[in-house]
Amino acid sequence: MLTDVTRVGEWSHECHSAQWSDGVDGPRVGATFTGSYRTGRNRWSRVCTVTECVPGERFAYVTSGGFPPDS
């Protein structure tokens, strides 16, 4: 459940959707996805890169882009 980024919009108050990039259909180290966010009138997106993926143990990613830059 935690690694299915396409379902994040069901649980997050800020991130309303996420899609895997470049034809990737699931989590693996190095895979990227784009998250789309909104709060009130503000809307933005971030490209995220998976940094750790150990099924049943760990799932981590970093974000890139935006102003101010964050991760």
N, C-alpha and C positions, 0 to 999 in steps of 0.2 A: 504494500500500500504506500509506503513512504517513498519508494523509488518511481512511482507512476506519476511523473510530473504533470501529465495531462489532466489529472484530477485535482490539482492543487486549488483550483477555483471553488471546489466544493467545501473547503475548510478555511480558506484564508479570507480575512476581511479586506485585504489590500491587493493581493495578486489574484486577478480574476481568470487568468488562463496561462497555460504554458504549452509549448509545442517543441518537440524534438526537431533539430535542424539537420540539414544535409542527408535526408533519407534515413536517419537513425530512428529505430523504433523502440529503443529501450536503453536502460542505463549501462554504461561501461566507462572506464577511465578514458578521458579525452573527448567523450561525446559532448556535444553542446545542445542547449535548448534556449529558447527565448521566452522569458516571462513577461506578461503584460500586466501592468498595475494601474490602480486608480484609487484616489482618495478625493472625494468631493469632485471638484472640477479638474483636479490635476490628474494627468495620465502620462505614463512613461513605460518604457520597456528596458530590459536588461538581457544581455547575452550571458549565459551561465555555462561554465565548463566543469564537468564532473572530475573531481580530483581523487576520490576514493569510492570504491564500489565493491563491498564484500557482502554478498547476499546473506541476509539474516543478521548481519553484524553492524556494518557501517555504510553510510551513503553521505558524501560531502561534495560540495561544489563551491566555486567562487564566481562572483559576478564581475562584469567589466562594463565600462562605459558609463555614460551619464555625467551629470554635474550636480553636486560634486561627485568625483569618482568614489566608488565604494567597492567593497568586496566582502 
